[in-house]
């Protein structure tokens, strides 16, 4: 349990059958949180990178770490896995079917032989979030954990954005930043939301995309607020760049109910926001 950045005094490893385990996973590594029956975070593990010299990355490294982690071999009431990737698609519910999901997804993304398609219903947008997922990781998760569910990280991100107050004349912009890509949503009071995913290779590249979104969507640089979460911190170059051109830029902190350890800088928790917000989607 040396990788835990937080553990609540109420945590009891003999009561994990009452707890929910949430795992945030990408191709480079993973982190996890444990929530009690009231959906309060009682344990949070730091990001664990996969070993670069492992064969068949990331599955071998993932399996090795899971099997050697005491907490991840206990029995939980429920296990949720949050997948981080840019291979994702929204399909309106009125058109959704398994065949349509496969056909539509392949117009935008390739599906590798070792991948399968998964989907999450998103009632707020009357749509389904469709994403590709490694078959071998799915098989391992389902065999190692009982009652497991798969989600794409867009689900808690979009849901939290849509729960925010939407200004009529100057809509807010929400960014979830990951390594080499970011998701964006601009909620609209009339339901005409702007949603997209963009790749980037540098801080200036990311800043350019964001400023171009403001321009193309005809947003006021001083009045529309930009809120950013994910793999980004307040003092990073991209934030400094954006603040030169935009009047309101905020790096999102955890919700107040998740202020779990004052001795650790708030910005260190940015990458865990969607992981902890996942509990609100269940």
C-alpha positions in Angstrom: 0.0 0.0 0.0 3.0 2.3 -0.4 1.5 3.9 -3.6 -1.5 5.3 -1.8 -1.5 9.1 -1.8 -4.4 9.1 0.5 -6.1 6.6 2.9 -9.0 7.5 5.2 -8.9 6.4 8.8 -12.3 4.6 8.2 -10.8 2.4 5.5 -10.8 -1.3 6.5 -9.5 -3.9 4.0 -11.7 -6.5 5.7 -14.8 -4.6 4.6 -14.0 -4.2 0.9 -17.1 -6.2 -0.1 -18.9 -3.0 0.9 -16.6 -0.8 -1.2 -16.5 0.2 -4.9 -13.1 0.0 -6.7 -12.7 2.5 -9.6 -9.7 2.0 -12.0 -8.5 4.7 -14.4 -6.6 3.0 -17.2 -4.7 4.1 -20.3 -2.0 2.5 -22.5 0.7 4.1 -20.4 -0.5 3.1 -16.9 -3.3 3.3 -14.4 -4.5 4.6 -11.0 -7.4 3.7 -8.8 -9.6 4.8 -6.0 -11.8 3.1 -3.4 -15.1 4.5 -2.4 -17.3 3.4 0.5 -21.0 2.7 0.4 -21.8 6.4 0.5 -19.5 7.0 -2.5 -16.9 8.8 -0.4 -13.3 8.3 -1.4 -11.5 6.5 1.3 -8.4 5.5 -0.6 -6.6 6.9 -3.7 -3.6 5.4 -5.4 -1.1 7.4 -7.4 -0.5 6.8 -11.1 1.4 3.6 -11.8 3.2 3.6 -15.1 3.6 0.4 -17.1 7.0 -1.2 -17.5 8.4 -0.2 -20.9 10.4 -3.4 -21.3 7.3 -5.7 -20.8 6.2 -7.9 -23.7 2.8 -7.2 -25.1 2.4 -3.8 -23.5 0.2 -3.0 -21.6 -1.5 -6.2 -20.7 1.5 -8.1 -19.2 2.6 -5.1 -17.0 -1.0 -4.5 -16.0 -1.6 -8.1 -15.0 1.7 -8.2 -13.1 1.0 -5.1 -11.1 -2.6 -6.1 -10.3 -1.6 -9.5 -9.1 1.2 -8.1 -6.9 -1.0 -5.4 -5.3 -2.6 -6.4 -2.0 -5.6 -4.1 -2.4 -6.4 -5.2 -5.9 -6.7 -8.8 -4.9 -9.5 -8.2 -2.4 -13.2 -8.7 -3.1 -15.2 -5.5 -3.9 -18.9 -4.9 -4.1 -18.4 -3.4 -7.6 -15.5 -2.6 -9.9 -15.6 0.1 -12.5 -12.9 0.7 -15.1 -12.5 4.1 -16.8 -10.7 3.8 -20.1 -8.6 6.8 -21.4 -8.3 7.1 -25.2 -9.1 9.4 -28.1 -10.8 6.6 -30.1 -14.4 7.5 -29.2 -17.6 8.4 -30.9 -21.1 9.7 -30.0 -24.1 8.1 -31.7 -27.6 9.5 -31.2 -29.9 6.9 -29.5 -32.4 6.9 -32.3 -29.8 5.5 -34.7 -27.9 3.2 -32.2 -27.5 -0.5 -32.8 -24.6 -2.8 -32.6 -24.2 -3.0 -36.4 -24.5 0.8 -36.7 -22.0 1.3 -34.0 -19.4 -0.8 -35.8 -20.0 0.8 -39.2 -20.0 4.4 -37.8 -17.0 3.9 -35.6 -14.9 2.6 -38.5 -15.6 5.8 -40.5 -13.5 7.7 -37.9 -11.2 5.2 -36.3 -9.6 1.8 -37.1 -10.5 -1.2 -35.0 -7.5 -3.5 -34.5 -7.9 -7.3 -34.3 -7.0 -7.2 -30.6 -9.8 -4.6 -29.9 -13.5 -4.8 -29.3 -16.2 -2.1 -29.2 -17.8 -1.1 -26.0 -20.6 1.5 -25.4 -22.1 3.6 -22.5 -25.6 5.0 -22.7 -25.6 8.8 -22.1 -29.3 9.8 -21.5 -28.4 13.5 -21.0 -27.4 13.7 -24.6 -29.8 11.1 -25.8 -26.9 9.2 -27.2 -24.3 6.4 -26.7 -20.6 6.8 -26.2 -18.9 4.2 -28.4 -15.2 3.3 -27.9 -12.6 0.6 -28.7 -11.1 -1.4 -25.9 -8.3 -4.1 -25.8 -9.8 -7.6 -25.7 -7.1 -9.0 -23.6 -7.5 -6.3 -20.9 -11.3 -6.9 -20.9 -10.9 -10.6 -20.5 -8.4 -10.1 -17.6 -10.6 -7.6 -15.8 -13.7 -9.8 -16.1 -11.8 -12.8 -14.9 -10.0 -11.1 -12.0 -12.8 -8.9 -10.7 -16.5 -9.7 -10.2 -19.2 -7.3 -11.1 -16.9 -5.2 -13.4 -18.2 -2.4 -15.7 -16.3 -0.6 -18.4 -16.7 3.2 -19.1 -15.0 5.7 -21.3 -13.5 8.7 -19.5 -15.7 11.0 -21.6 -18.8 10.0 -19.7 -17.9 11.6 -16.3 -16.2 14.6 -18.1 -19.2 15.4 -20.3 -21.7 14.8 -17.5 -20.0 17.2 -15.1 -19.8 19.8 -17.8 -23.5 19.5 -18.6 -24.3 19.9 -14.9 -22.7 23.3 -14.8 -24.7 26.6 -15.2 -24.7 27.6 -18.9 -24.5 31.3 -19.7 -26.9 32.4 -22.4 -24.6 34.7 -24.3 -21.1 33.5 -23.3 -21.1 29.7 -22.9 -18.3 28.1 -20.9 -15.7 25.8 -22.6 -14.5 22.6 -20.8 -11.3 20.8 -21.7 -10.1 17.4 -20.5 -6.4 17.2 -21.3 -4.5 13.9 -21.7 -1.1 13.1 -23.2 -1.2 14.0 -26.9 -5.0 14.6 -27.1 -7.8 16.4 -25.4 -11.6 16.3 -25.3 -13.7 19.5 -25.4 -17.3 20.3 -24.8 -19.2 23.6 -25.1 -22.6 23.1 -23.5 -25.5 25.0 -25.1 -28.7 25.9 -23.4 -30.7 24.8 -26.5 -29.0 21.4 -26.6 -26.7 22.2 -29.6 -23.5 21.2 -27.8 -20.1 21.4 -29.4 -18.2 18.2 -28.7 -14.9 17.0 -30.2 -11.5 15.4 -29.6 -8.3 16.8 -30.9 -4.7 15.5 -31.1 -1.8 17.7 -30.1 2.0 17.4 -29.9 3.1 20.4 -27.8 1.9 23.1 -25.5 1.7 25.7 -28.3 -0.2 23.2 -30.5 -2.8 22.7 -27.7 -3.1 26.4 -27.2 -3.6 26.9 -30.9 -6.4 24.4 -31.1 -8.2 26.0 -28.1 -7.9 29.5 -29.4 -9.1 28.3 -32.8 -12.1 26.7 -31.2 -13.0 30.1 -29.5 -12.6 31.8 -32.9 -14.6 29.2 -34.9 -17.4 29.1 -32.3 -17.5 32.9 -32.2 -16.9 33.0 -28.4 -15.8 36.1 -26.5 -12.2 35.6 -25.3 -12.9 37.7 -22.2 -16.4 36.5 -21.3 -16.5 32.8 -22.0 -14.7 30.8 -19.2 -12.3 28.0 -20.1 -12.2 25.2 -17.5 -9.5 22.6 -17.8 -8.9 19.3 -16.0 -6.9 16.1 -16.6 -3.1 15.8 -17.0 -2.4 19.5 -16.6 -1.3 21.8 -13.8 -1.7 25.5 -13.1 2.0 26.4 -13.8 2.3 24.5 -17.1 3.3 26.3 -20.2 0.0 25.8 -22.0 -1.9 27.4 -19.1 0.4 30.4 -19.2 0.0 30.7 -22.9 -3.8 30.5 -22.7 -4.0 33.2 -20.0 -2.3 35.6 -22.3 -5.2 35.4 -24.7 -8.2 34.4 -22.7 -9.7 36.4 -19.8 -11.0 33.4 -17.7 -8.9 30.3 -17.5 -9.3 27.9 -14.6 -7.5 24.6 -13.9 -10.2 22.6 -12.2 -9.8 21.4 -8.6 -11.5 18.4 -7.1 -15.1 19.0 -5.9 -15.3 20.1 -2.3 -16.5 16.7 -1.1 -13.3 15.2 -2.4 -10.8 17.5 -0.7 -9.2 14.5 0.9 -5.7 15.5 2.0 -4.6 19.1 2.6 -1.0 18.0 3.0 -0.9 17.2 -0.7 -1.1 20.0 -3.3 -4.5 20.2 -4.9 -2.9 20.3 -8.4 -1.5 16.8 -7.9 -5.1 15.5 -7.9 -6.1 17.0 -11.2 -5.6 13.7 -13.1 -8.0 12.0 -10.7 -11.0 14.2 -11.2 -12.8 12.0 -13.8 -11.9 8.9 -11.8 -13.6 10.3 -8.7 -16.5 11.8 -10.6 -17.2 8.3 -12.1 -19.1 7.4 -9.0 -21.8 10.0 -10.0 -22.4 8.1 -13.3 -23.3 4.9 -11.6 
